[in-house]
Amino acid sequence: YVIVCNHQASLDLLGMVEVIPDRCVPIAKKELLYMGTVGWACWLSGIIFIDRYKREDAINVISQTARTMRRENVR
């Protein structure tokens, strides 16, 4: 499944965490990684960051993540 969330504030992430199924992997834009405390929290929680401005790199990251999830049967 693909769940697209267009959240408008950092606090929306907390609500999304409660409703997203266990086997979902959150993906966020790479810019969030550099937003201080929010970036650290995202990184520590296992969010996968993609660079939206480099299309091929973003596709490679998502493809590799999908292969890893299938191979190891993990979240």
PyMOL Python script that loads the backbone (N, CA, C, O; Angstrom):
from pymol import cmd

cmd.read_pdbstr("""\
ATOM      1  N   TYR A   1       0.824  -1.181   0.000  1.00  0.00           N
ATOM      2  CA  TYR A   1       0.000   0.000   0.000  1.00  0.00           C
ATOM      3  C   TYR A   1       0.865   1.239   0.000  1.00  0.00           C
ATOM      4  O   TYR A   1       1.995   1.229   0.488  1.00  0.00           O
ATOM      5  N   VAL A   2       0.332   2.285  -0.542  1.00  0.00           N
ATOM      6  CA  VAL A   2       0.991   3.583  -0.503  1.00  0.00           C
ATOM      7  C   VAL A   2       0.036   4.550   0.171  1.00  0.00           C
ATOM      8  O   VAL A   2      -1.099   4.730  -0.270  1.00  0.00           O
ATOM      9  N   ILE A   3       0.503   5.166   1.239  1.00  0.00           N
ATOM     10  CA  ILE A   3      -0.284   6.159   1.946  1.00  0.00           C
ATOM     11  C   ILE A   3       0.432   7.494   1.772  1.00  0.00           C
ATOM     12  O   ILE A   3       1.582   7.644   2.182  1.00  0.00           O
ATOM     13  N   VAL A   4      -0.234   8.441   1.176  1.00  0.00           N
ATOM     14  CA  VAL A   4       0.357   9.749   0.951  1.00  0.00           C
ATOM     15  C   VAL A   4      -0.240  10.721   1.958  1.00  0.00           C
ATOM     16  O   VAL A   4      -1.457  10.897   2.027  1.00  0.00           O
ATOM     17  N   CYS A   5       0.628  11.343   2.731  1.00  0.00           N
ATOM     18  CA  CYS A   5       0.178  12.294   3.749  1.00  0.00           C
ATOM     19  C   CYS A   5       0.763  13.662   3.428  1.00  0.00           C
ATOM     20  O   CYS A   5       1.980  13.820   3.342  1.00  0.00           O
ATOM     21  N   ASN A   6      -0.083  14.618   3.257  1.00  0.00           N
ATOM     22  CA  ASN A   6       0.346  15.983   3.003  1.00  0.00           C
ATOM     23  C   ASN A   6       0.199  16.773   4.297  1.00  0.00           C
ATOM     24  O   ASN A   6      -0.713  17.585   4.449  1.00  0.00           O
ATOM     25  N   HIS A   7       1.106  16.519   5.214  1.00  0.00           N
ATOM     26  CA  HIS A   7       0.998  17.179   6.510  1.00  0.00           C
ATOM     27  C   HIS A   7       1.531  18.601   6.419  1.00  0.00           C
ATOM     28  O   HIS A   7       2.441  18.889   5.641  1.00  0.00           O
ATOM     29  N   GLN A   8       0.956  19.478   7.215  1.00  0.00           N
ATOM     30  CA  GLN A   8       1.288  20.890   7.166  1.00  0.00           C
ATOM     31  C   GLN A   8       2.180  21.343   8.320  1.00  0.00           C
ATOM     32  O   GLN A   8       2.734  22.441   8.271  1.00  0.00           O
ATOM     33  N   ALA A   9       2.328  20.522   9.351  1.00  0.00           N
ATOM     34  CA  ALA A   9       3.140  20.910  10.506  1.00  0.00           C
ATOM     35  C   ALA A   9       3.909  19.694  11.015  1.00  0.00           C
ATOM     36  O   ALA A   9       3.555  18.554  10.716  1.00  0.00           O
ATOM     37  N   SER A  10       4.948  19.945  11.775  1.00  0.00           N
ATOM     38  CA  SER A  10       5.768  18.858  12.319  1.00  0.00           C
ATOM     39  C   SER A  10       4.975  17.963  13.264  1.00  0.00           C
ATOM     40  O   SER A  10       5.247  16.766  13.357  1.00  0.00           O
ATOM     41  N   LEU A  11       4.003  18.529  13.959  1.00  0.00           N
ATOM     42  CA  LEU A  11       3.217  17.750  14.916  1.00  0.00           C
ATOM     43  C   LEU A  11       2.291  16.746  14.228  1.00  0.00           C
ATOM     44  O   LEU A  11       1.853  15.781  14.855  1.00  0.00           O
ATOM     45  N   ASP A  12       1.994  16.963  12.962  1.00  0.00           N
ATOM     46  CA  ASP A  12       1.145  16.018  12.232  1.00  0.00           C
ATOM     47  C   ASP A  12       1.789  14.641  12.170  1.00  0.00           C
ATOM     48  O   ASP A  12       1.094  13.626  12.115  1.00  0.00           O
ATOM     49  N   LEU A  13       3.110  14.606  12.179  1.00  0.00           N
ATOM     50  CA  LEU A  13       3.840  13.335  12.128  1.00  0.00           C
ATOM     51  C   LEU A  13       3.465  12.441  13.300  1.00  0.00           C
ATOM     52  O   LEU A  13       3.372  11.224  13.146  1.00  0.00           O
ATOM     53  N   LEU A  14       3.250  13.031  14.464  1.00  0.00           N
ATOM     54  CA  LEU A  14       2.875  12.241  15.641  1.00  0.00           C
ATOM     55  C   LEU A  14       1.531  11.545  15.445  1.00  0.00           C
ATOM     56  O   LEU A  14       1.368  10.391  15.842  1.00  0.00           O
ATOM     57  N   GLY A  15       0.588  12.223  14.849  1.00  0.00           N
ATOM     58  CA  GLY A  15      -0.711  11.618  14.577  1.00  0.00           C
ATOM     59  C   GLY A  15      -0.630  10.535  13.521  1.00  0.00           C
ATOM     60  O   GLY A  15      -1.311   9.514  13.616  1.00  0.00           O
ATOM     61  N   MET A  16       0.205  10.758  12.510  1.00  0.00           N
ATOM     62  CA  MET A  16       0.351   9.758  11.456  1.00  0.00           C
ATOM     63  C   MET A  16       0.961   8.473  11.983  1.00  0.00           C
ATOM     64  O   MET A  16       0.608   7.386  11.524  1.00  0.00           O
ATOM     65  N   VAL A  17       1.861   8.582  12.929  1.00  0.00           N
ATOM     66  CA  VAL A  17       2.510   7.397  13.495  1.00  0.00           C
ATOM     67  C   VAL A  17       1.484   6.476  14.152  1.00  0.00           C
ATOM     68  O   VAL A  17       1.639   5.255  14.128  1.00  0.00           O
ATOM     69  N   GLU A  18       0.457   7.048  14.727  1.00  0.00           N
ATOM     70  CA  GLU A  18      -0.563   6.251  15.405  1.00  0.00           C
ATOM     71  C   GLU A  18      -1.474   5.494  14.445  1.00  0.00           C
ATOM     72  O   GLU A  18      -1.975   4.427  14.800  1.00  0.00           O
ATOM     73  N   VAL A  19      -1.702   6.008  13.250  1.00  0.00           N
ATOM     74  CA  VAL A  19      -2.659   5.383  12.334  1.00  0.00           C
ATOM     75  C   VAL A  19      -2.004   4.558  11.228  1.00  0.00           C
ATOM     76  O   VAL A  19      -2.695   3.796  10.552  1.00  0.00           O
ATOM     77  N   ILE A  20      -0.709   4.687  11.026  1.00  0.00           N
ATOM     78  CA  ILE A  20      -0.025   3.938   9.977  1.00  0.00           C
ATOM     79  C   ILE A  20       0.141   2.486  10.431  1.00  0.00           C
ATOM     80  O   ILE A  20       0.569   2.247  11.560  1.00  0.00           O
ATOM     81  N   PRO A  21      -0.189   1.508   9.574  1.00  0.00           N
ATOM     82  CA  PRO A  21      -0.020   0.090   9.930  1.00  0.00           C
ATOM     83  C   PRO A  21       1.427  -0.261  10.258  1.00  0.00           C
ATOM     84  O   PRO A  21       2.352   0.444   9.856  1.00  0.00           O
ATOM     85  N   ASP A  22       1.614  -1.354  10.990  1.00  0.00           N
ATOM     86  CA  ASP A  22       2.941  -1.750  11.472  1.00  0.00           C
ATOM     87  C   ASP A  22       3.960  -1.982  10.365  1.00  0.00           C
ATOM     88  O   ASP A  22       5.134  -1.654  10.537  1.00  0.00           O
ATOM     89  N   ARG A  23       3.546  -2.532   9.247  1.00  0.00           N
ATOM     90  CA  ARG A  23       4.503  -2.898   8.216  1.00  0.00           C
ATOM     91  C   ARG A  23       4.773  -1.792   7.206  1.00  0.00           C
ATOM     92  O   ARG A  23       5.330  -2.055   6.140  1.00  0.00           O
ATOM     93  N   CYS A  24       4.389  -0.565   7.520  1.00  0.00           N
ATOM     94  CA  CYS A  24       4.651   0.565   6.621  1.00  0.00           C
ATOM     95  C   CYS A  24       6.014   1.174   6.934  1.00  0.00           C
ATOM     96  O   CYS A  24       6.465   1.182   8.079  1.00  0.00           O
ATOM     97  N   VAL A  25       6.650   1.678   5.895  1.00  0.00           N
ATOM     98  CA  VAL A  25       7.934   2.343   6.047  1.00  0.00           C
ATOM     99  C   VAL A  25       7.747   3.810   5.675  1.00  0.00           C
ATOM    100  O   VAL A  25       7.370   4.118   4.545  1.00  0.00           O
ATOM    101  N   PRO A  26       8.002   4.705   6.602  1.00  0.00           N
ATOM    102  CA  PRO A  26       7.841   6.124   6.283  1.00  0.00           C
ATOM    103  C   PRO A  26       8.986   6.623   5.409  1.00  0.00           C
ATOM    104  O   PRO A  26      10.146   6.266   5.614  1.00  0.00           O
ATOM    105  N   ILE A  27       8.642   7.447   4.440  1.00  0.00           N
ATOM    106  CA  ILE A  27       9.622   8.060   3.547  1.00  0.00           C
ATOM    107  C   ILE A  27       9.418   9.567   3.637  1.00  0.00           C
ATOM    108  O   ILE A  27       8.288  10.053   3.596  1.00  0.00           O
ATOM    109  N   ALA A  28      10.510  10.294   3.758  1.00  0.00           N
ATOM    110  CA  ALA A  28      10.424  11.752   3.890  1.00  0.00           C
ATOM    111  C   ALA A  28      11.457  12.411   2.992  1.00  0.00           C
ATOM    112  O   ALA A  28      12.436  11.789   2.580  1.00  0.00           O
ATOM    113  N   LYS A  29      11.223  13.672   2.701  1.00  0.00           N
ATOM    114  CA  LYS A  29      12.195  14.404   1.898  1.00  0.00           C
ATOM    115  C   LYS A  29      13.472  14.620   2.708  1.00  0.00           C
ATOM    116  O   LYS A  29      13.431  14.798   3.925  1.00  0.00           O
ATOM    117  N   LYS A  30      14.588  14.602   2.018  1.00  0.00           N
ATOM    118  CA  LYS A  30      15.893  14.674   2.661  1.00  0.00           C
ATOM    119  C   LYS A  30      16.095  15.966   3.451  1.00  0.00           C
ATOM    120  O   LYS A  30      16.876  15.998   4.401  1.00  0.00           O
ATOM    121  N   GLU A  31      15.397  17.019   3.063  1.00  0.00           N
ATOM    122  CA  GLU A  31      15.546  18.302   3.746  1.00  0.00           C
ATOM    123  C   GLU A  31      15.163  18.215   5.219  1.00  0.00           C
ATOM    124  O   GLU A  31      15.689  18.967   6.040  1.00  0.00           O
ATOM    125  N   LEU A  32      14.251  17.304   5.563  1.00  0.00           N
ATOM    126  CA  LEU A  32      13.843  17.156   6.969  1.00  0.00           C
ATOM    127  C   LEU A  32      14.993  16.705   7.860  1.00  0.00           C
ATOM    128  O   LEU A  32      15.013  16.997   9.055  1.00  0.00           O
ATOM    129  N   LEU A  33      15.941  16.000   7.278  1.00  0.00           N
ATOM    130  CA  LEU A  33      17.086  15.502   8.043  1.00  0.00           C
ATOM    131  C   LEU A  33      17.880  16.645   8.670  1.00  0.00           C
ATOM    132  O   LEU A  33      18.518  16.464   9.708  1.00  0.00           O
ATOM    133  N   TYR A  34      17.843  17.813   8.047  1.00  0.00           N
ATOM    134  CA  TYR A  34      18.644  18.951   8.510  1.00  0.00           C
ATOM    135  C   TYR A  34      17.842  19.949   9.345  1.00  0.00           C
ATOM    136  O   TYR A  34      18.257  21.097   9.502  1.00  0.00           O
ATOM    137  N   MET A  35      16.700  19.522   9.880  1.00  0.00           N
ATOM    138  CA  MET A  35      15.847  20.435  10.655  1.00  0.00           C
ATOM    139  C   MET A  35      16.019  20.241  12.164  1.00  0.00           C
ATOM    140  O   MET A  35      15.035  20.206  12.902  1.00  0.00           O
ATOM    141  N   GLY A  36      17.239  20.116  12.611  1.00  0.00           N
ATOM    142  CA  GLY A  36      17.522  20.048  14.044  1.00  0.00           C
ATOM    143  C   GLY A  36      16.893  18.853  14.730  1.00  0.00           C
ATOM    144  O   GLY A  36      17.105  17.710  14.323  1.00  0.00           O
ATOM    145  N   THR A  37      16.126  19.116  15.764  1.00  0.00           N
ATOM    146  CA  THR A  37      15.512  18.068  16.580  1.00  0.00           C
ATOM    147  C   THR A  37      14.568  17.194  15.768  1.00  0.00           C
ATOM    148  O   THR A  37      14.519  15.981  15.972  1.00  0.00           O
ATOM    149  N   VAL A  38      13.826  17.790  14.860  1.00  0.00           N
ATOM    150  CA  VAL A  38      12.904  17.022  14.016  1.00  0.00           C
ATOM    151  C   VAL A  38      13.690  16.037  13.158  1.00  0.00           C
ATOM    152  O   VAL A  38      13.287  14.884  13.008  1.00  0.00           O
ATOM    153  N   GLY A  39      14.802  16.485  12.598  1.00  0.00           N
ATOM    154  CA  GLY A  39      15.648  15.622  11.778  1.00  0.00           C
ATOM    155  C   GLY A  39      16.214  14.459  12.558  1.00  0.00           C
ATOM    156  O   GLY A  39      16.211  13.325  12.078  1.00  0.00           O
ATOM    157  N   TRP A  40      16.701  14.729  13.756  1.00  0.00           N
ATOM    158  CA  TRP A  40      17.235  13.655  14.610  1.00  0.00           C
ATOM    159  C   TRP A  40      16.148  12.641  14.951  1.00  0.00           C
ATOM    160  O   TRP A  40      16.378  11.433  14.887  1.00  0.00           O
ATOM    161  N   ALA A  41      14.972  13.131  15.312  1.00  0.00           N
ATOM    162  CA  ALA A  41      13.867  12.242  15.671  1.00  0.00           C
ATOM    163  C   ALA A  41      13.463  11.372  14.480  1.00  0.00           C
ATOM    164  O   ALA A  41      13.216  10.177  14.637  1.00  0.00           O
ATOM    165  N   CYS A  42      13.397  11.968  13.305  1.00  0.00           N
ATOM    166  CA  CYS A  42      13.051  11.204  12.098  1.00  0.00           C
ATOM    167  C   CYS A  42      14.110  10.144  11.811  1.00  0.00           C
ATOM    168  O   CYS A  42      13.779   8.998  11.508  1.00  0.00           O
ATOM    169  N   TRP A  43      15.354  10.521  11.903  1.00  0.00           N
ATOM    170  CA  TRP A  43      16.452   9.596  11.617  1.00  0.00           C
ATOM    171  C   TRP A  43      16.457   8.432  12.611  1.00  0.00           C
ATOM    172  O   TRP A  43      16.624   7.277  12.219  1.00  0.00           O
ATOM    173  N   LEU A  44      16.275   8.738  13.888  1.00  0.00           N
ATOM    174  CA  LEU A  44      16.270   7.694  14.912  1.00  0.00           C
ATOM    175  C   LEU A  44      15.057   6.774  14.806  1.00  0.00           C
ATOM    176  O   LEU A  44      15.124   5.618  15.223  1.00  0.00           O
ATOM    177  N   SER A  45      13.960   7.267  14.259  1.00  0.00           N
ATOM    178  CA  SER A  45      12.769   6.432  14.146  1.00  0.00           C
ATOM    179  C   SER A  45      12.768   5.571  12.890  1.00  0.00           C
ATOM    180  O   SER A  45      11.836   4.797  12.673  1.00  0.00           O
ATOM    181  N   GLY A  46      13.795   5.696  12.065  1.00  0.00           N
ATOM    182  CA  GLY A  46      13.925   4.812  10.918  1.00  0.00           C
ATOM    183  C   GLY A  46      13.299   5.316   9.635  1.00  0.00           C
ATOM    184  O   GLY A  46      13.076   4.538   8.708  1.00  0.00           O
ATOM    185  N   ILE A  47      13.016   6.588   9.569  1.00  0.00           N
ATOM    186  CA  ILE A  47      12.453   7.153   8.346  1.00  0.00           C
ATOM    187  C   ILE A  47      13.506   7.102   7.241  1.00  0.00           C
ATOM    188  O   ILE A  47      14.684   7.369   7.482  1.00  0.00           O
ATOM    189  N   ILE A  48      13.078   6.763   6.043  1.00  0.00           N
ATOM    190  CA  ILE A  48      13.964   6.709   4.891  1.00  0.00           C
ATOM    191  C   ILE A  48      13.878   8.047   4.177  1.00  0.00           C
ATOM    192  O   ILE A  48      12.790   8.515   3.839  1.00  0.00           O
ATOM    193  N   PHE A  49      15.029   8.656   3.953  1.00  0.00           N
ATOM    194  CA  PHE A  49      15.073   9.977   3.342  1.00  0.00           C
ATOM    195  C   PHE A  49      15.393   9.866   1.855  1.00  0.00           C
ATOM    196  O   PHE A  49      16.288   9.119   1.458  1.00  0.00           O
ATOM    197  N   ILE A  50      14.660  10.608   1.042  1.00  0.00           N
ATOM    198  CA  ILE A  50      14.932  10.637  -0.394  1.00  0.00           C
ATOM    199  C   ILE A  50      15.172  12.073  -0.833  1.00  0.00           C
ATOM    200  O   ILE A  50      14.613  13.018  -0.276  1.00  0.00           O
ATOM    201  N   ASP A  51      16.013  12.209  -1.838  1.00  0.00           N
ATOM    202  CA  ASP A  51      16.305  13.514  -2.412  1.00  0.00           C
ATOM    203  C   ASP A  51      15.359  13.727  -3.587  1.00  0.00           C
ATOM    204  O   ASP A  51      15.535  13.126  -4.647  1.00  0.00           O
ATOM    205  N   ARG A  52      14.375  14.566  -3.403  1.00  0.00           N
ATOM    206  CA  ARG A  52      13.347  14.764  -4.424  1.00  0.00           C
ATOM    207  C   ARG A  52      13.873  15.465  -5.662  1.00  0.00           C
ATOM    208  O   ARG A  52      13.239  15.413  -6.716  1.00  0.00           O
ATOM    209  N   TYR A  53      15.005  16.110  -5.556  1.00  0.00           N
ATOM    210  CA  TYR A  53      15.551  16.850  -6.694  1.00  0.00           C
ATOM    211  C   TYR A  53      16.445  15.983  -7.573  1.00  0.00           C
ATOM    212  O   TYR A  53      16.801  16.387  -8.680  1.00  0.00           O
ATOM    213  N   LYS A  54      16.813  14.795  -7.091  1.00  0.00           N
ATOM    214  CA  LYS A  54      17.607  13.843  -7.876  1.00  0.00           C
ATOM    215  C   LYS A  54      16.745  12.600  -8.083  1.00  0.00           C
ATOM    216  O   LYS A  54      16.768  11.672  -7.276  1.00  0.00           O
ATOM    217  N   ARG A  55      15.999  12.599  -9.159  1.00  0.00           N
ATOM    218  CA  ARG A  55      14.980  11.580  -9.411  1.00  0.00           C
ATOM    219  C   ARG A  55      15.555  10.158  -9.396  1.00  0.00           C
ATOM    220  O   ARG A  55      14.990   9.271  -8.756  1.00  0.00           O
ATOM    221  N   GLU A  56      16.666   9.939 -10.090  1.00  0.00           N
ATOM    222  CA  GLU A  56      17.243   8.591 -10.159  1.00  0.00           C
ATOM    223  C   GLU A  56      17.701   8.102  -8.790  1.00  0.00           C
ATOM    224  O   GLU A  56      17.509   6.933  -8.455  1.00  0.00           O
ATOM    225  N   ASP A  57      18.302   8.983  -7.998  1.00  0.00           N
ATOM    226  CA  ASP A  57      18.730   8.601  -6.648  1.00  0.00           C
ATOM    227  C   ASP A  57      17.531   8.228  -5.785  1.00  0.00           C
ATOM    228  O   ASP A  57      17.583   7.260  -5.026  1.00  0.00           O
ATOM    229  N   ALA A  58      16.452   8.995  -5.904  1.00  0.00           N
ATOM    230  CA  ALA A  58      15.244   8.710  -5.124  1.00  0.00           C
ATOM    231  C   ALA A  58      14.658   7.352  -5.512  1.00  0.00           C
ATOM    232  O   ALA A  58      14.255   6.577  -4.645  1.00  0.00           O
ATOM    233  N   ILE A  59      14.613   7.069  -6.802  1.00  0.00           N
ATOM    234  CA  ILE A  59      14.093   5.783  -7.263  1.00  0.00           C
ATOM    235  C   ILE A  59      14.974   4.644  -6.765  1.00  0.00           C
ATOM    236  O   ILE A  59      14.459   3.604  -6.356  1.00  0.00           O
ATOM    237  N   ASN A  60      16.280   4.821  -6.794  1.00  0.00           N
ATOM    238  CA  ASN A  60      17.195   3.781  -6.309  1.00  0.00           C
ATOM    239  C   ASN A  60      17.007   3.505  -4.825  1.00  0.00           C
ATOM    240  O   ASN A  60      17.011   2.348  -4.406  1.00  0.00           O
ATOM    241  N   VAL A  61      16.842   4.557  -4.023  1.00  0.00           N
ATOM    242  CA  VAL A  61      16.649   4.379  -2.581  1.00  0.00           C
ATOM    243  C   VAL A  61      15.357   3.620  -2.304  1.00  0.00           C
ATOM    244  O   VAL A  61      15.339   2.703  -1.483  1.00  0.00           O
ATOM    245  N   ILE A  62      14.290   3.993  -2.978  1.00  0.00           N
ATOM    246  CA  ILE A  62      13.005   3.327  -2.757  1.00  0.00           C
ATOM    247  C   ILE A  62      13.059   1.872  -3.230  1.00  0.00           C
ATOM    248  O   ILE A  62      12.533   0.984  -2.559  1.00  0.00           O
ATOM    249  N   SER A  63      13.686   1.624  -4.373  1.00  0.00           N
ATOM    250  CA  SER A  63      13.805   0.253  -4.892  1.00  0.00           C
ATOM    251  C   SER A  63      14.633  -0.629  -3.965  1.00  0.00           C
ATOM    252  O   SER A  63      14.270  -1.776  -3.704  1.00  0.00           O
ATOM    253  N   GLN A  64      15.727  -0.100  -3.477  1.00  0.00           N
ATOM    254  CA  GLN A  64      16.580  -0.864  -2.563  1.00  0.00           C
ATOM    255  C   GLN A  64      15.841  -1.160  -1.260  1.00  0.00           C
ATOM    256  O   GLN A  64      15.968  -2.256  -0.712  1.00  0.00           O
ATOM    257  N   THR A  65      15.087  -0.215  -0.771  1.00  0.00           N
ATOM    258  CA  THR A  65      14.308  -0.421   0.451  1.00  0.00           C
ATOM    259  C   THR A  65      13.266  -1.513   0.244  1.00  0.00           C
ATOM    260  O   THR A  65      13.087  -2.369   1.111  1.00  0.00           O
ATOM    261  N   ALA A  66      12.583  -1.494  -0.885  1.00  0.00           N
ATOM    262  CA  ALA A  66      11.580  -2.516  -1.178  1.00  0.00           C
ATOM    263  C   ALA A  66      12.218  -3.900  -1.276  1.00  0.00           C
ATOM    264  O   ALA A  66      11.667  -4.870  -0.755  1.00  0.00           O
ATOM    265  N   ARG A  67      13.363  -4.003  -1.932  1.00  0.00           N
ATOM    266  CA  ARG A  67      14.053  -5.302  -2.032  1.00  0.00           C
ATOM    267  C   ARG A  67      14.460  -5.814  -0.662  1.00  0.00           C
ATOM    268  O   ARG A  67      14.308  -7.000  -0.372  1.00  0.00           O
ATOM    269  N   THR A  68      14.976  -4.931   0.185  1.00  0.00           N
ATOM    270  CA  THR A  68      15.393  -5.328   1.533  1.00  0.00           C
ATOM    271  C   THR A  68      14.196  -5.802   2.353  1.00  0.00           C
ATOM    272  O   THR A  68      14.287  -6.796   3.074  1.00  0.00           O
ATOM    273  N   MET A  69      13.076  -5.093   2.242  1.00  0.00           N
ATOM    274  CA  MET A  69      11.879  -5.481   2.987  1.00  0.00           C
ATOM    275  C   MET A  69      11.389  -6.859   2.557  1.00  0.00           C
ATOM    276  O   MET A  69      11.010  -7.675   3.397  1.00  0.00           O
ATOM    277  N   ARG A  70      11.394  -7.118   1.263  1.00  0.00           N
ATOM    278  CA  ARG A  70      10.943  -8.426   0.768  1.00  0.00           C
ATOM    279  C   ARG A  70      11.905  -9.538   1.171  1.00  0.00           C
ATOM    280  O   ARG A  70      11.474 -10.604   1.609  1.00  0.00           O
ATOM    281  N   ARG A  71      13.213  -9.291   1.023  1.00  0.00           N
ATOM    282  CA  ARG A  71      14.220 -10.304   1.303  1.00  0.00           C
ATOM    283  C   ARG A  71      14.248 -10.683   2.786  1.00  0.00           C
ATOM    284  O   ARG A  71      14.320 -11.864   3.124  1.00  0.00           O
ATOM    285  N   GLU A  72      14.193  -9.691   3.659  1.00  0.00           N
ATOM    286  CA  GLU A  72      14.295  -9.959   5.086  1.00  0.00           C
ATOM    287  C   GLU A  72      12.953 -10.079   5.787  1.00  0.00           C
ATOM    288  O   GLU A  72      12.888 -10.396   6.975  1.00  0.00           O
ATOM    289  N   ASN A  73      11.875  -9.822   5.040  1.00  0.00           N
ATOM    290  CA  ASN A  73      10.524  -9.901   5.587  1.00  0.00           C
ATOM    291  C   ASN A  73      10.385  -9.113   6.896  1.00  0.00           C
ATOM    292  O   ASN A  73       9.830  -9.589   7.886  1.00  0.00           O
ATOM    293  N   VAL A  74      10.915  -7.894   6.852  1.00  0.00           N
ATOM    294  CA  VAL A  74      10.853  -7.028   8.029  1.00  0.00           C
ATOM    295  C   VAL A  74      10.239  -5.696   7.660  1.00  0.00           C
ATOM    296  O   VAL A  74      10.044  -5.376   6.488  1.00  0.00           O
ATOM    297  N   ARG A  75       9.946  -4.945   8.672  1.00  0.00           N
ATOM    298  CA  ARG A  75       9.401  -3.598   8.493  1.00  0.00           C
ATOM    299  C   ARG A  75      10.450  -2.718   7.863  1.00  0.00           C
ATOM    300  O   ARG A  75      10.202  -1.536   7.622  1.00  0.00           O
TER     301      ARG A  75
END
""", "prot")
cmd.dss("prot")
cmd.show_as("cartoon", "prot")
cmd.util.cbc("prot")
cmd.orient("prot")
